[in-house]
């Protein structure tokens, strides 16, 4: 099978995740960073998520329909979305110490979003 024969899902969302210089001093390099995408309307269950480490920041993360958690909830059909980057010392995605959040609308072309982790996760 050639590379041309593989049907790859197009990248729909590119997220640049950075951390505030003030916060980098307060976290460990091995702390988990969860980047997840949710639809702004409807269910708050994440459409897609990726787990990283603080040591990888800043980083560009790409999402496509191949990354969705449920095949019935695709990024390409989501429309308006919210993206959250959360730092969690204990590795749990549902709660953490610091976060950055932004929203945008998925378009037919690749959508780009910049997130800065810069506030407490209250």
N, C-alpha and C positions, 0 to 999 in steps of 0.2 A: 504494500500500500504506500503510495506516495503522499507527501505532505499536502499536495493539492487535493487529494481525495478525502482528507479529513474535514468534516463539517464543523468548524469552530464557531461558537456563538460570538457575534460581534461585541466588542467592549461598549457598554452603554453608559458607564459611569466611571470617571476617574476622580479619585479623592486624594488630595495632598494633605497629609496629616503631619502637623508640627506641634511642638510643645513649647509653652512659654518658658523663657529662661528662668523666671522666678520659680516655676513648678519643677523643673528638671532637678533642682537642688533638693526637692522634698520627696522624690520617688527613687526606687531602686532600678537599676538598669535591667534587671530580670523581671520586673513587674509586668503583668499582662496588659496589653492594649487591645480592646475589642472595638472593631469598627463595624457598625451594623446599619442597615438600610431598612426603613419602615415606610409604609404608605402613610401619607398625612391623613387620609380618610379611611374609615373602616377599621379592620383589626390592627392592633398594635404589635402583633407577632412579627418579628423581623422577617423581611423578605430574603435577606442574605446577610452573612456575617463573616468576618475574618478575624483571626487571633494573631497578634504580633507581640513583640517585646518592646519595652521602652528603648532598649539599645538600638532598635532599628529606625528610630525617629531621627530626622524627618524621613518620610517615606511616601511614595505614590502607590496607592492601592487601586486596583481595577476590578470592576464588577461587571458581569454579563448575566444573561439568563441561565448560563450553565452553573452559576453560583447560588441560585435560589434554593431555599430550604424545602419548598413545596412546589412541584411542577405546575400547580394550578395558579400560583401567585408569582407571576414573572415581573421582572423589572420593566420590560418593554410595555407591559400593560398597566403599570402602576401610576403613571402620570406624576402628580406631585408627591415628592418624597422628603423624608427627613433623614439625615445621616448623623450618627452620633459616634464619637470616639471616646471611649471610657478607659481610664487606667484603674486597674484593680490589683491590689497587693496580694490578695488571697486567690486570684485566678477565677473569680466568679463573674460572669458577664452581666448579671442582673443588678449588681451594685458595685460601687467603687469609690475612689477618693476624689478623682478629678475627671473633668470631661470637657469636650468641645462639641458644639452642635451647629448644624446648618441645614437649610432646606433649599430645594431646587425642583425643577420639573424635568423629567426624562424626556428627551426629544429623540427624533430619528437619528440624529448625529450623536456622537459621543458627548456627554455632558460632563463638565468639570466643576469641581467644588473644592474650596480650600477650607480646612478645619484647623483651628488653633485650640489645643487643649489648654484652657486658661482659667477655669473656674472650678470651685468645689462641687462635687456631686452630692447634692443635698436631697 
